[in-house]
Amino acid sequence: MKLVRLLANLGYGSRKQVAMMFREGRVTDASGEVLYADDKVDHADVRFDGEPLDPPQGLVLMLHKPIGYTCSRKDVGRLVYDLLPPRFALRQPVLSTVGRLDRDTSGLMMFTDDGGLLHRIISPRASVAKIYEAELGGDLRGDEAAIFASGSLMLDGETDPLEPATLEVLGPRSARLTLTEGRYHQVRRMFAAVGNHVQALRRVAVGGLSLDGLPSGEWRALSHAEVERVFSPPR
């Protein structure tokens, strides 16, 4: 792929803008030698303003989403894409969220430009575990774990019961819940179904991939090995 097209696809600018960047000497190799648009150089050896290029297609990011951000490109207000470099919004193929967290839920989110991987993760057939920690408005009754694990709990407005879910009690009003599906506001609706309500909710892991100390509002690219953890049992 020509370098102009490569940088444009990575979101550094339009092809016209990237061509100008080459003329300005902003694109170099790893040793600092200025590159030209028709040079043939490996992705890993290209530098833009002295920095390595963003990863090529197949990029997977992990974000620690704060409360108050919406998983959308177009909604009014604060969007999760605002937490990423602006050029990521211009990448081709498009960088999409892997599932969603609602505005009032914090925690682990993923993004990718790999459509096949995205569908592999969110497909119901994959049964990828999502682990949440919830702070509740009322004390746990003691029968919630059995109800959630039964595979018979029905949410209001739905005709199919939930898949079995695992509840671990963390305190009188706190719990960790592991799901293998992702229905609309599922965790909040599950606790509502047993007479409680969620005051704070955070997703702490997807499969075997956890936040691992990533600060709120920060992101990082994932390695292939880290992506594969998504399909492993929770740690």
C-alpha positions as CSV (number, residue, x, y, z in Angstrom):
1,M,0.0,0.0,0.0
2,K,1.3,3.5,-0.9
3,L,2.4,5.5,2.1
4,V,-0.1,8.3,1.4
5,R,-3.0,5.9,1.4
6,L,-1.7,4.2,4.5
7,L,-1.5,7.4,6.6
8,A,-4.9,8.5,5.3
9,N,-6.5,5.2,6.2
10,L,-5.0,5.6,9.7
11,G,-6.7,8.9,10.1
12,Y,-3.7,11.3,9.9
13,G,-5.6,13.4,7.3
14,S,-7.1,13.3,3.8
15,R,-4.8,12.0,1.0
16,K,-4.3,15.7,0.0
17,Q,-3.4,16.6,3.6
18,V,-1.0,13.6,4.0
19,A,0.7,14.5,0.7
20,M,1.4,17.9,2.1
21,M,2.8,16.3,5.3
22,F,5.3,14.4,3.1
23,R,6.4,17.7,1.5
24,E,6.8,19.2,4.9
25,G,9.2,16.4,5.9
26,R,6.9,15.2,8.8
27,V,7.1,11.5,7.6
28,T,10.4,9.8,8.2
29,D,11.9,6.4,8.8
30,A,13.1,5.1,12.1
31,S,16.5,6.7,11.6
32,G,15.0,10.1,10.9
33,E,15.5,10.1,7.1
34,V,12.7,11.9,5.3
35,L,10.4,9.6,3.3
36,Y,8.6,10.3,0.1
37,A,5.1,9.2,-0.9
38,D,6.3,6.5,-3.3
39,D,8.9,5.0,-0.9
40,K,8.3,1.4,0.1
41,V,8.8,1.0,3.9
42,D,7.4,-1.4,6.4
43,H,4.7,0.0,8.6
44,A,6.8,-0.5,11.8
45,D,9.6,1.6,10.3
46,V,7.6,4.7,9.5
47,R,7.5,7.7,11.9
48,F,5.1,10.6,11.8
49,D,6.4,13.7,13.6
50,G,9.0,11.4,15.1
51,E,6.4,8.9,16.6
52,P,5.6,5.4,15.4
53,L,2.4,5.0,13.4
54,D,-0.7,3.8,15.0
55,P,-1.3,0.0,14.6
56,P,-2.6,-1.1,11.1
57,Q,-6.0,-2.6,10.4
58,G,-6.8,-5.1,13.1
59,L,-6.4,-2.5,15.9
60,V,-8.1,-3.4,19.2
61,L,-8.2,-0.9,22.0
62,M,-9.3,-1.2,25.6
63,L,-10.8,1.8,27.4
64,H,-11.6,2.4,31.0
65,K,-14.9,4.2,30.4
66,P,-15.9,6.8,33.0
67,I,-19.5,7.5,34.0
68,G,-21.2,10.1,31.9
69,Y,-19.9,9.1,28.5
70,T,-22.2,7.7,25.8
71,C,-21.2,4.8,23.4
72,S,-22.1,6.7,20.2
73,R,-20.6,8.8,17.5
74,K,-23.5,11.3,17.1
75,D,-25.3,11.7,20.4
76,V,-25.2,15.1,22.1
77,G,-22.9,15.3,25.1
78,R,-19.8,13.5,26.1
79,L,-19.0,10.5,23.8
80,V,-16.5,7.6,24.4
81,Y,-14.8,8.6,21.1
82,D,-13.8,11.9,22.8
83,L,-11.5,10.0,25.0
84,L,-9.5,8.7,22.0
85,P,-7.1,10.6,19.7
86,P,-9.2,12.6,17.1
87,R,-7.5,10.8,14.2
88,F,-9.0,7.5,15.3
89,A,-12.4,8.8,14.2
90,L,-11.1,9.1,10.7
91,R,-9.6,5.6,10.4
92,Q,-10.7,3.3,7.6
93,P,-12.1,0.7,8.3
94,V,-14.1,2.5,11.0
95,L,-13.2,1.9,14.6
96,S,-16.3,0.5,16.3
97,T,-17.3,-0.2,19.9
98,V,-17.4,-3.9,20.8
99,G,-20.8,-3.9,22.5
100,R,-21.9,-1.0,24.7
101,L,-22.0,0.3,28.2
102,D,-24.8,2.7,29.1
103,R,-24.0,6.3,30.1
104,D,-24.2,5.5,33.8
105,T,-22.0,2.4,33.7
106,S,-18.2,2.6,33.9
107,G,-15.5,0.1,33.2
108,L,-13.9,-2.0,30.5
109,M,-14.8,-1.2,26.9
110,M,-13.2,-2.4,23.7
111,F,-13.0,-0.9,20.2
112,T,-11.8,-2.6,16.9
113,D,-11.8,-2.0,13.2
114,D,-11.9,-5.8,12.6
115,G,-15.5,-6.6,11.8
116,G,-14.9,-10.4,12.0
117,L,-13.4,-10.1,15.5
118,L,-16.2,-7.8,16.7
119,H,-18.9,-10.3,15.7
120,R,-16.9,-13.2,17.1
121,I,-16.9,-11.5,20.5
122,I,-20.5,-10.3,20.6
123,S,-22.1,-13.3,19.0
124,P,-24.4,-15.2,21.4
125,R,-22.8,-18.4,20.3
126,A,-19.5,-17.3,21.8
127,S,-20.9,-17.0,25.3
128,V,-18.1,-14.6,26.3
129,A,-18.4,-13.8,30.0
130,K,-18.9,-10.2,31.1
131,I,-18.1,-9.5,34.7
132,Y,-19.7,-6.5,36.6
133,E,-19.5,-5.2,40.1
134,A,-22.6,-3.5,41.4
135,E,-23.3,-1.3,44.4
136,L,-26.9,-1.7,45.4
137,G,-29.5,0.5,47.0
138,G,-30.7,-2.2,49.4
139,D,-29.3,-5.2,51.2
140,L,-29.1,-8.5,49.3
141,R,-31.9,-10.9,50.4
142,G,-29.8,-14.1,50.1
143,D,-31.7,-15.8,47.3
144,E,-30.4,-13.8,44.4
145,A,-27.6,-16.2,43.4
146,A,-30.0,-19.1,43.1
147,I,-32.5,-17.0,41.1
148,F,-29.9,-15.7,38.7
149,A,-28.4,-19.1,38.2
150,S,-31.7,-20.8,37.6
151,G,-32.0,-19.9,33.9
152,S,-35.7,-19.2,34.5
153,L,-35.6,-15.5,35.4
154,M,-37.8,-13.4,33.1
155,L,-37.3,-9.7,32.7
156,D,-40.3,-7.4,32.2
157,G,-41.3,-7.0,28.6
158,E,-39.4,-10.1,27.4
159,T,-40.5,-13.5,26.3
160,D,-37.3,-15.6,26.8
161,P,-35.8,-16.3,30.2
162,L,-32.2,-15.2,30.9
163,E,-29.3,-17.5,30.6
164,P,-27.9,-18.6,33.9
165,A,-25.7,-16.0,35.6
166,T,-23.3,-16.2,38.5
167,L,-23.6,-13.9,41.5
168,E,-20.8,-13.5,44.0
169,V,-21.6,-11.6,47.2
170,L,-19.0,-8.9,48.0
171,G,-20.9,-7.3,50.9
172,P,-24.4,-6.6,52.2
173,R,-25.0,-4.2,49.3
174,S,-22.4,-5.1,46.7
175,A,-22.0,-8.1,44.3
176,R,-20.1,-9.3,41.3
177,L,-22.2,-10.7,38.5
178,T,-21.0,-12.8,35.6
179,L,-23.2,-12.9,32.4
180,T,-22.8,-14.6,29.1
181,E,-25.3,-12.4,27.2
182,G,-25.9,-8.7,26.9
183,R,-29.5,-7.7,27.0
184,Y,-30.5,-4.0,27.3
185,H,-29.6,-2.7,30.8
186,Q,-29.5,-6.4,31.9
187,V,-27.7,-6.1,35.2
188,R,-30.0,-3.2,36.4
189,R,-33.1,-5.1,35.3
190,M,-32.0,-8.3,37.0
191,F,-31.6,-6.6,40.3
192,A,-34.9,-4.8,39.8
193,A,-36.6,-8.1,39.2
194,V,-35.5,-9.2,42.7
195,G,-36.7,-6.0,44.4
196,N,-33.4,-4.1,44.5
197,H,-31.8,-1.3,42.4
198,V,-28.3,-0.6,41.2
199,Q,-26.7,2.6,42.4
200,A,-23.3,2.1,40.7
201,L,-22.2,-0.3,38.1
202,R,-18.8,-1.1,36.7
203,R,-17.7,-3.8,34.1
204,V,-14.4,-5.2,35.4
205,A,-13.6,-7.9,32.8
206,V,-14.6,-9.4,29.5
207,G,-13.7,-13.1,29.5
208,G,-10.1,-13.3,30.9
209,L,-9.3,-9.7,30.0
210,S,-9.5,-7.3,32.9
211,L,-8.8,-3.6,33.4
212,D,-5.4,-4.5,35.1
213,G,-5.1,-1.1,36.7
214,L,-5.9,1.0,33.6
215,P,-7.0,4.5,35.0
216,S,-10.4,5.8,34.4
217,G,-10.6,7.7,31.1
218,E,-7.4,6.1,29.7
219,W,-7.0,3.6,26.8
220,R,-4.3,1.4,25.3
221,A,-3.9,-0.9,22.3
222,L,-4.1,-4.6,23.0
223,S,-1.7,-7.3,21.8
224,H,-2.9,-10.4,20.0
225,A,-2.4,-12.4,23.2
226,E,-4.5,-10.0,25.2
227,V,-7.3,-10.1,22.7
228,E,-7.3,-13.9,22.9
229,R,-7.9,-13.6,26.7
230,V,-11.4,-12.4,25.9
231,F,-12.2,-16.0,24.8
232,S,-10.7,-17.5,28.0
233,P,-12.5,-18.1,31.3
234,P,-12.4,-15.1,33.7
235,R,-9.3,-15.0,35.9
